[in-house]
């Protein structure tokens, strides 16, 4: 076998990521009592929870979940592998089903991860920007981290595009960087 040129790169493990969830709550769900224990069982201890943000950018979910919806952004302490996204999406879909009443969801959980470059959310829906990662799950990049800020993409959800969660995501990014440092993982360096 001939030698591979050094510029071709070599396979390597993916950097550890920070798991997050964008959680849409119906008015009758108590996050702490009903949802937090379920999420922590699947993803580990919650290390960041935003204040509830009114979800007013669309009425898409109101016929199923009712009016007065709120969105929370949460992150989880253990760092993990990006490939865990498939398992996590399936697990959170089961949580949604368990908490449903008469087939109507009372909570919508969009799990995902943060790395040094982006925020990726998991989806069961196909789309032109989404990348199939297995078992019916697609990875949907929704924000890029550039020039010290999260930047939306043309397909980013309206609330993410509007910057509704910027402060929360920046706080989670600080936690992520600190966790990598504590584990002796090097920060990303462009080569």
C-alpha positions as CSV (number, residue, x, y, z in Angstrom):
1,X,0.0,0.0,0.0
2,X,1.4,3.4,-0.9
3,X,1.7,6.0,1.8
4,X,-1.1,8.5,2.2
5,X,-0.2,12.2,1.8
6,X,-0.2,14.0,5.1
7,X,-2.6,16.6,3.9
8,X,-5.2,13.9,3.3
9,X,-5.9,13.6,7.1
10,X,-6.4,10.6,9.2
11,X,-9.4,9.1,11.0
12,X,-9.7,10.4,14.5
13,X,-12.3,10.4,17.3
14,X,-14.8,13.2,17.3
15,X,-14.3,15.8,20.1
16,X,-16.6,15.4,23.0
17,X,-19.8,17.5,22.8
18,X,-22.2,19.1,25.2
19,X,-25.8,17.8,25.0
20,X,-28.6,20.3,25.1
21,X,-32.4,20.3,24.7
22,X,-34.8,22.9,23.5
23,X,-37.9,22.0,25.5
24,X,-41.3,23.4,24.5
25,X,-43.8,23.1,27.4
26,X,-47.6,23.1,27.4
27,X,-49.1,25.1,30.2
28,X,-50.0,22.1,32.4
29,X,-46.5,20.6,32.5
30,X,-44.3,21.1,35.6
31,X,-40.7,20.9,34.2
32,X,-39.2,20.1,37.6
33,X,-41.7,17.4,38.6
34,X,-42.6,15.8,35.3
35,X,-39.7,16.3,32.9
36,X,-36.4,17.0,34.7
37,X,-36.1,13.5,36.2
38,X,-36.9,11.8,32.9
39,X,-34.3,13.9,31.0
40,X,-31.7,13.4,33.7
41,X,-32.2,9.6,33.5
42,X,-31.4,9.7,29.8
43,X,-28.8,12.4,29.5
44,X,-27.3,12.9,33.0
45,X,-27.6,15.8,35.5
46,X,-28.9,19.1,34.2
47,X,-26.2,21.7,34.7
48,X,-28.0,24.6,33.1
49,X,-31.7,25.5,32.8
50,X,-32.9,28.8,31.3
51,X,-35.8,30.8,32.5
52,X,-38.9,30.0,30.5
53,X,-39.1,32.0,27.2
54,X,-42.6,32.7,25.8
55,X,-42.9,30.8,22.5
56,X,-44.7,33.2,20.3
57,X,-42.9,32.9,16.9
58,X,-45.5,30.4,15.5
59,X,-48.8,28.9,16.5
60,X,-47.8,25.6,14.8
61,X,-47.9,23.6,18.1
62,X,-51.0,25.3,19.7
63,X,-53.6,22.9,18.2
64,X,-51.8,20.0,19.9
65,X,-50.3,21.6,23.0
66,X,-52.6,24.5,23.7
67,X,-51.8,28.3,24.0
68,X,-49.3,29.9,26.3
69,X,-46.3,27.7,25.3
70,X,-42.9,28.3,26.8
71,X,-39.4,27.2,25.7
72,X,-36.6,26.2,28.0
73,X,-33.0,25.6,27.0
74,X,-31.2,23.0,29.2
75,X,-27.8,21.4,29.1
76,X,-26.5,18.2,30.7
77,X,-23.3,17.7,32.6
78,X,-21.7,14.7,31.0
79,X,-19.9,15.3,27.8
80,X,-20.6,12.7,25.1
81,X,-20.1,11.6,21.6
82,X,-22.0,13.2,18.7
83,X,-23.0,9.7,17.6
84,X,-25.2,9.5,20.8
85,X,-27.6,11.9,19.1
86,X,-29.6,9.0,17.6
87,X,-30.1,7.2,20.9
88,X,-31.0,10.5,22.6
89,X,-33.6,11.6,20.0
90,X,-35.3,8.2,20.3
91,X,-35.3,8.4,24.1
92,X,-36.7,11.9,24.2
93,X,-39.5,10.9,21.7
94,X,-40.5,8.2,24.2
95,X,-40.6,10.7,27.0
96,X,-42.9,12.9,24.8
97,X,-45.2,9.8,24.2
98,X,-45.3,8.9,28.0
99,X,-46.4,12.4,28.9
100,X,-48.9,12.7,26.1
101,X,-52.6,12.8,26.9
102,X,-55.1,11.2,24.4
103,X,-52.3,11.2,21.8
104,X,-51.6,14.9,22.1
105,X,-48.1,15.9,23.3
106,X,-47.8,18.2,26.3
107,X,-44.1,18.6,25.7
108,X,-41.9,18.8,22.6
109,X,-38.2,18.0,23.2
110,X,-35.6,18.9,20.6
111,X,-32.4,17.3,21.8
112,X,-29.1,18.2,20.3
113,X,-25.5,19.1,21.0
114,X,-23.0,21.9,21.0
115,X,-19.5,21.7,19.9
116,X,-16.9,24.4,19.3
117,X,-18.4,25.3,15.9
118,X,-22.2,24.8,16.0
119,X,-25.5,23.8,17.6
120,X,-27.1,20.7,16.1
121,X,-30.6,19.5,16.8
122,X,-32.0,16.1,16.1
123,X,-35.1,15.6,14.0
124,X,-37.2,12.8,12.6
125,X,-38.1,15.0,9.6
126,X,-36.1,15.1,6.4
127,X,-34.9,18.4,5.0
128,X,-32.3,19.7,2.5
129,X,-29.8,20.7,5.1
130,X,-30.4,17.7,7.4
131,X,-27.9,14.8,7.5
132,X,-29.2,11.3,8.1
133,X,-27.4,9.7,11.0
134,X,-29.4,6.5,11.4
135,X,-32.6,4.9,12.8
136,X,-34.8,7.6,11.3
137,X,-32.8,10.5,12.9
138,X,-31.4,13.5,11.1
139,X,-28.9,16.0,12.4
140,X,-29.9,19.6,11.7
141,X,-27.3,22.3,12.2
142,X,-29.2,25.3,13.4
143,X,-26.5,27.8,14.6
144,X,-22.8,28.3,13.8
145,X,-20.4,29.8,16.2
146,X,-18.4,32.5,14.3
147,X,-16.6,35.6,15.4
148,X,-17.5,35.1,19.0
149,X,-21.2,34.7,18.4
150,X,-23.9,32.2,17.4
151,X,-25.0,33.0,13.9
152,X,-28.3,31.6,12.4
153,X,-28.5,29.7,9.1
154,X,-31.2,30.3,6.5
155,X,-33.2,27.4,7.8
156,X,-32.8,28.1,11.5
157,X,-36.0,28.0,13.5
158,X,-37.4,31.6,13.9
159,X,-36.8,31.7,17.6
160,X,-33.2,30.6,17.1
161,X,-32.8,33.0,14.2
162,X,-34.1,35.9,16.3
163,X,-31.5,35.2,19.0
164,X,-34.0,34.4,21.7
165,X,-31.6,32.1,23.5
166,X,-28.3,33.8,22.8
167,X,-27.5,34.5,26.5
168,X,-28.4,30.9,27.5
169,X,-26.3,29.4,24.7
170,X,-23.3,31.5,25.6
171,X,-23.6,30.4,29.2
172,X,-23.8,26.8,28.1
173,X,-20.8,27.3,25.9
174,X,-18.8,28.6,28.9
175,X,-19.8,25.5,30.8
176,X,-18.8,23.3,27.9
177,X,-15.4,24.9,27.5
178,X,-14.8,24.7,31.3
179,X,-15.8,21.0,31.3
180,X,-13.4,20.2,28.5
181,X,-10.6,22.0,30.3
182,X,-11.3,20.1,33.6
183,X,-11.2,16.8,31.7
184,X,-7.8,17.8,30.3
185,X,-9.3,18.0,26.8
186,X,-7.6,20.5,24.6
187,X,-9.7,23.3,23.2
188,X,-10.1,23.3,19.5
189,X,-7.1,24.6,17.5
190,X,-7.3,25.2,13.8
191,X,-4.6,23.3,12.0
